[in-house]
Amino acid sequence: MPDPNPQALEFLLTRRSRPAKTLTTPVPDRDQLDPILRAALRAPDHGKLEPWRLLVLERPALQRLAQLCGERGEALGIEPEKITKGRDQFGNADLAIAVIEAPVIAEKVPAIEQTYSAGAVCLQLLNAALATGWGANWLSGWASHDRGFVEKGLGLAPHERVAGFIHIGTERAAPPERPRPNLQEKVTWVSQ
């Protein structure tokens, strides 16, 4: 059995994402980001397939993606307010990490389990950033599902997709606590 880690449990019971629009500079440098990235890559991974990869998006890349988001949104006829929201997700950010699901053909590991693993990388990345004292938020948005955007902007292969963008930075203000799920409504005990 592993040794109890009450601090880790307390962190998980009190963790709170920070809205990406409230994050600012400074952002972690490469040395500060290293343990966060290492923690992310320790996510559950059935079959040790590593069906994901990470793209660290710095400010110039995010500005380029903001521009592309506007272009793609207009070409697709997306509502102007959704285009603005998508463009701002990138244009107002200083650092984000794209978690890319890169499935591997494996007879014993269903594709859906590889999707779950990519999601676990997102959560590990988010929690590692928060645990090291940075503000962080996991976002997606319409652009993350647009093949034109992800292939041109992120260089994704046809079989790859975005699991999430984890924005990391310094929070300007701590968000208020939000209502949490009721344990009795969400948990069923099965004894037989």
Phi, psi and chi 1 to 4 in degrees:
 res  aa     phi    psi   chi1   chi2   chi3   chi4
   1 MET       -  140.5  -67.9  -71.7  -66.5      -
   2 PRO   -70.8  155.0   20.7  -27.0      -      -
   3 ASP   -68.5  141.8  -68.5  -28.2      -      -
   4 PRO   -59.7  146.3  -19.1   29.3      -      -
   5 ASN  -132.2   81.1 -171.0  -27.5      -      -
   6 PRO   -59.0  -33.4  -14.0   20.8      -      -
   7 GLN   -65.6  -40.1  -68.3   92.7   -4.8      -
   8 ALA   -65.5  -41.6      -      -      -      -
   9 LEU   -64.7  -43.1 -178.5   58.4      -      -
  10 GLU   -61.1  -40.6  179.9   61.5   19.5      -
  11 PHE   -58.6  -48.3  166.4   78.3      -      -
  12 LEU   -64.2  -33.1  -67.9  172.0      -      -
  13 LEU   -76.7  -16.9  -70.7  170.6      -      -
  14 THR  -121.0   -0.9   58.7      -      -      -
  15 ARG   -57.8  150.2   62.7  155.9  -59.3  -77.1
  16 ARG  -152.5  121.4  174.2   79.6  168.3   90.1
  17 SER   -61.8  151.0  -64.3      -      -      -
  18 ARG  -107.7  127.9  -73.2    3.3 -165.2 -148.2
  19 PRO   -54.0  132.3  -24.4   33.8      -      -
  20 ALA   -57.8  -34.6      -      -      -      -
  21 LYS   -69.3  -11.2   62.1 -174.5  173.2 -174.3
  22 THR   -99.0    0.0   68.2      -      -      -
  23 LEU   -87.6  144.1  -59.6  178.2      -      -
  24 THR  -142.5 -170.1 -171.9      -      -      -
  25 THR   -83.6  158.7   54.7      -      -      -
  26 PRO   -73.5  160.7   27.4  -32.4      -      -
  27 VAL  -115.3  161.8  -62.8      -      -      -
  28 PRO   -63.1  140.0   12.8  -19.8      -      -
  29 ASP   -82.7 -177.8   61.8   27.2      -      -
  30 ARG   -61.0  -39.4  -70.2 -179.1 -177.3 -150.0
  31 ASP   -67.4  -39.7  -72.5  -21.6      -      -
  32 GLN   -70.8  -30.2  -67.3  167.3  -43.2      -
  33 LEU   -77.3  -24.7 -155.1   52.6      -      -
  34 ASP   -52.8  -52.1 -173.9   73.1      -      -
  35 PRO   -67.7  -28.3   19.0  -27.6      -      -
  36 ILE   -66.4  -45.1  -64.0  168.6      -      -
  37 LEU   -65.5  -40.3  -63.1  170.7      -      -
  38 ARG   -62.4  -41.6  -72.5  177.1 -174.9  -83.4
  39 ALA   -63.4  -40.6      -      -      -      -
  40 ALA   -60.2  -39.6      -      -      -      -
  41 LEU   -78.1    1.9  -61.9 -176.5      -      -
  42 ARG   -95.4   16.7  -69.0 -175.6   62.8   96.0
  43 ALA   -65.6  154.9      -      -      -      -
  44 PRO   -55.0  140.2  -25.1   34.3      -      -
  45 ASP  -153.7   89.8  174.3   16.1      -      -
  46 HIS   -58.9  125.0 -176.7 -174.5      -      -
  47 GLY    82.6    2.3      -      -      -      -
  48 LYS    52.5   45.7  -63.0 -179.5 -119.4  171.9
  49 LEU   -87.4  -20.3  -62.3  176.0      -      -
  50 GLU    50.6   60.0  -59.3  174.7    9.2      -
  51 PRO   -84.4   45.9   33.6  -36.3      -      -
  52 TRP  -160.2  164.0   23.5 -106.0      -      -
  53 ARG  -151.8  162.5   60.4 -170.4 -178.6   91.1
  54 LEU  -118.9  140.4  -53.4  178.4      -      -
  55 LEU  -117.9  115.0  -59.6  174.5      -      -
  56 VAL   -85.4  114.7  179.4      -      -      -
  57 LEU  -102.1  110.9  -55.6  169.0      -      -
  58 GLU   -91.0  173.7  -63.9  177.7  -61.1      -
  59 ARG   -49.2  -49.6 -178.5   82.0  174.0  148.1
  60 PRO   -60.2  -40.1  -24.2   34.5      -      -
  61 ALA   -65.8  -39.2      -      -      -      -
  62 LEU   -66.1  -36.9  -69.4  161.6      -      -
  63 GLN   -64.3  -42.0  -67.4  -64.2  -56.5      -
  64 ARG   -62.3  -42.0  177.8 -179.4   54.9   78.3
  65 LEU   -67.3  -34.5  -68.3  173.1      -      -
  66 ALA   -61.5  -44.7      -      -      -      -
  67 GLN   -61.5  -47.0  177.7   69.4   31.2      -
  68 LEU   -62.9  -37.9  179.0   59.7      -      -
  69 CYS   -60.2  -43.4 -170.5      -      -      -
  70 GLY   -62.7  -44.8      -      -      -      -
  71 GLU   -62.7  -46.8  -67.3  167.9    8.8      -
  72 ARG   -66.5  -39.7  -70.8  -65.3  -57.8  156.6
  73 GLY   -61.5  -44.0      -      -      -      -
  74 GLU   -65.4  -43.2  -71.5  176.3   19.2      -
  75 ALA   -63.2  -32.4      -      -      -      -
  76 LEU   -88.3   -7.1  -65.8  169.0      -      -
  77 GLY    73.1   29.6      -      -      -      -
  78 ILE   -70.5  147.3  -56.7 -102.5      -      -
  79 GLU   -57.9  139.0  -59.4  162.3   21.2      -
  80 PRO   -54.0  -39.0  -26.0   33.6      -      -
  81 GLU   -68.0  -32.4   53.1  -82.1   -9.4      -
  82 LYS   -71.7  -35.9  -75.3 -173.9  178.5  179.4
  83 ILE   -62.8  -46.6  -67.1  172.9      -      -
  84 THR   -59.9  -45.5  -61.2      -      -      -
  85 LYS   -61.6  -43.8 -175.4  176.3 -179.8 -179.6
  86 GLY   -64.9  -43.2      -      -      -      -
  87 ARG   -64.5  -41.8 -170.1  172.5   35.6 -132.1
  88 ASP   -66.0  -31.6  -71.1   -9.3      -      -
  89 GLN   -55.6  -37.2  173.7 -176.6  -24.9      -
  90 PHE   -93.7  -45.0  -59.2  105.2      -      -
  91 GLY   -66.8  -26.9      -      -      -      -
  92 ASN   -97.3    4.7  -65.8  -21.7      -      -
  93 ALA   -97.7  152.2      -      -      -      -
  94 ASP  -108.6  -22.3  -66.0  -67.9      -      -
  95 LEU  -158.4  131.5  178.7   71.9      -      -
  96 ALA  -145.5  151.8      -      -      -      -
  97 ILE  -118.7  121.0  -59.4  167.8      -      -
  98 ALA   -87.0  124.2      -      -      -      -
  99 VAL   -95.6  117.4  177.4      -      -      -
 100 ILE  -104.8  122.3  -51.7  -56.7      -      -
 101 GLU   -77.7  121.4  178.6 -174.8   -3.8      -
 102 ALA  -125.6   79.6      -      -      -      -
 103 PRO   -60.4  149.7    5.7   -7.3      -      -
 104 VAL  -117.1  136.2  176.1      -      -      -
 105 ILE   -71.1  119.7  -63.9  172.3      -      -
 106 ALA  -147.4  119.7      -      -      -      -
 107 GLU   -59.1  -37.6 -175.3  179.0  -47.7      -
 108 LYS   -92.8   -7.2  -65.8 -177.0  179.6 -178.6
 109 VAL  -122.1  105.7 -177.4      -      -      -
 110 PRO   -59.4  151.1  -17.4   27.6      -      -
 111 ALA   -56.9  -37.6      -      -      -      -
 112 ILE   -62.9  -34.2 -169.1   66.9      -      -
 113 GLU   -69.3  -28.2  -68.5 -173.7   17.6      -
 114 GLN   -72.4  -35.5  -63.4 -177.9   47.4      -
 115 THR   -62.4  -45.2  -62.4      -      -      -
 116 TYR   -59.3  -39.9  -62.0  154.7      -      -
 117 SER   -63.0  -41.4 -177.3      -      -      -
 118 ALA   -63.4  -38.5      -      -      -      -
 119 GLY   -64.6  -37.4      -      -      -      -
 120 ALA   -64.7  -36.6      -      -      -      -
 121 VAL   -61.1  -42.7  170.1      -      -      -
 122 CYS   -58.2  -47.8  -70.2      -      -      -
 123 LEU   -66.4  -41.5 -175.2   58.3      -      -
 124 GLN   -60.3  -42.8  -70.2  -87.8  103.2      -
 125 LEU   -63.5  -47.0 -171.1   55.7      -      -
 126 LEU   -59.2  -51.1  176.1   70.3      -      -
 127 ASN   -68.1  -36.0  -78.7  -22.3      -      -
 128 ALA   -64.7  -40.4      -      -      -      -
 129 ALA   -62.1  -46.2      -      -      -      -
 130 LEU   -63.9  -41.6  -66.3  169.4      -      -
 131 ALA   -65.4  -25.4      -      -      -      -
 132 THR   -93.1    6.7   54.2      -      -      -
 133 GLY    96.2    7.0      -      -      -      -
 134 TRP   -95.3  155.5  -62.6   99.3      -      -
 135 GLY   -80.6  145.5      -      -      -      -
 136 ALA  -153.9  152.4      -      -      -      -
 137 ASN  -148.6  142.8 -162.5  -71.7      -      -
 138 TRP  -103.5  116.5  176.7   -3.7      -      -
 139 LEU  -124.3  162.5  -61.1  176.6      -      -
 140 SER  -131.4  -97.8   55.9      -      -      -
 141 GLY   100.5  163.9      -      -      -      -
 142 TRP   -58.3  -37.6   65.6  -95.4      -      -
 143 ALA   -62.9  -30.7      -      -      -      -
 144 SER   -68.0  -15.5   68.7      -      -      -
 145 HIS  -106.2   -0.6  -54.5  -69.4      -      -
 146 ASP   -91.0  116.0  172.4   48.2      -      -
 147 ARG   -59.1  -38.8  -67.6  -49.8  -55.5  174.9
 148 GLY   -60.9  -41.7      -      -      -      -
 149 PHE   -67.7  -49.4  177.8   83.9      -      -
 150 VAL   -72.6  -31.9  -60.0      -      -      -
 151 GLU   -76.0  -44.6  -71.6  177.8    8.5      -
 152 LYS   -75.4  -44.5 -177.9  176.0 -179.2 -176.8
 153 GLY   -79.7  -33.3      -      -      -      -
 154 LEU  -116.8   -6.2  -59.2  170.8      -      -
 155 GLY    71.7   27.6      -      -      -      -
 156 LEU   -70.8  143.3  -91.9   59.7      -      -
 157 ALA   -76.5  161.0      -      -      -      -
 158 PRO   -56.5  -29.2  -27.1   35.1      -      -
 159 HIS   -88.3   -4.0   72.1  -72.6      -      -
 160 GLU   -96.4  157.1  -64.9  179.2  -42.3      -
 161 ARG  -150.9  162.7   60.7 -175.4  173.0  172.9
 162 VAL   -82.3  125.2  172.8      -      -      -
 163 ALA   -86.4  -29.1      -      -      -      -
 164 GLY   171.5  160.0      -      -      -      -
 165 PHE  -109.8  120.5  -67.1  101.5      -      -
 166 ILE  -101.4  111.3  -48.5  -57.3      -      -
 167 HIS   -88.2  134.9  -69.7 -105.1      -      -
 168 ILE  -133.6  137.4  -57.3  174.2      -      -
 169 GLY  -177.2 -163.6      -      -      -      -
 170 THR   -95.0  128.4  -60.8      -      -      -
 171 GLU   -80.2  142.3   64.7 -179.7  -15.5      -
 172 ARG   -81.8  -33.1  -73.3 -179.8  -97.2  177.2
 173 ALA  -155.1  141.4      -      -      -      -
 174 ALA   -71.1  133.2      -      -      -      -
 175 PRO   -73.2  154.1   28.7  -33.8      -      -
 176 PRO   -69.8  154.7   24.6  -31.5      -      -
 177 GLU   -64.6  148.4 -175.1   53.4   57.6      -
 178 ARG  -114.9  160.8   65.8  174.4  179.2   81.6
 179 PRO   -59.8  141.9  -20.2   29.4      -      -
 180 ARG  -111.2  158.6  -62.0  -63.2  173.6  169.2
 181 PRO   -59.4  147.6  -21.6   30.9      -      -
 182 ASN   -81.1  119.5 -179.1  -51.2      -      -
 183 LEU   -55.3  -43.6 -168.5   67.9      -      -
 184 GLN   -66.1  -28.2  -73.8   71.3   34.0      -
 185 GLU   -82.1  -22.6  -67.2  174.3    3.3      -
 186 LYS  -107.3  -10.5  -66.4  -66.4  179.4 -177.5
 187 VAL  -117.3  129.6  176.7      -      -      -
 188 THR  -120.0  128.4  -57.8      -      -      -
 189 TRP   -91.7  129.8  -71.0   79.1      -      -
 190 VAL  -117.7  114.7 -179.1      -      -      -
 191 SER  -103.2  -16.0  -59.2      -      -      -
 192 GLN  -133.8      -  -68.5 -173.1   28.9      -
